[in-house]
Amino acid sequence: MDKKQIDRINELARKKKAEGLTPEETAEQAALRAQYIAEWRENTRAMLDGIVIQRPDGTTEPLKKKNPPVKH
């Protein structure tokens, strides 16, 4: 996501607070936010995938995904 798109998200947020948005602007804001969140998640996942745990004995292992909680 480039600076122009982030600026547009912020512009729409300010306008929503000040005077409200048209239905088209609301849809644009939702689409931009969804794109921003998807890219943020992708970048965070890549960062977490690169983490390596070093044990006291010097061995290393990659960070593992946590199992989701079991629903009862």
C-alpha positions, 0 to 999 in steps of 0.5 A: 500500500503506497503513501497516497492510499494511506493518506486517502484512508486518513482523509476519509476518516477525518471527513467521516468525523467532520461531516459524514461520508457518501455511500461511495466514500464509505465503500471506498473507505471499507475497501482501502481498510481491508487492503491495508489490514490484509497487507499488515497481516501478510507483513506480520506473518512474514516477520513471525515466520522469520523468528528463530528460538534459541534454546539454552543449549545453543540449538535453534528452531523456528517459531511454530504456529499455536494451535487454535483453542478447542471449542466445546 
